[in-house]
């Protein structure tokens, strides 16, 4: 995905990473994903898990925007 953004000239645009369907991942898998992508927000649209963290992350993201 990041490579595609670079190709189209949007590589420098601020972005955040969201991992949906986290309800399908076991606890060990979640820890591995968090280690690989420490800034990503893990959510489940199906169960609502992580939505509060997503709202906080979006607020921080836009508060830090130039």
C-alpha positions, 0 to 999 in steps of 0.5 A, a space after each residue: 500500500 505504501 509503495 502505491 502511494 509513493 508511485 502516485 506522489 502521495 507518499 509524504 501525505 500523513 496517514 494512519 494504519 488501521 487493522 480491522 477484523 482483529 476479532 479473528 486474531 488470537 492474542 499471540 497474533 495480536 501481540 505480533 501485529 502490535 510489535 510489527 506495526 506499533 502505530 497501528 490501531 487494532 479494531 473490529 467493526 463487527 464487535 466494536 472492539 478497539 473503536 474507542 482507541 480508534 477515536 482517540 487515535 483519530 483525534 490525536 492524528 488531526 490535532 498533530 496535523 499542520 
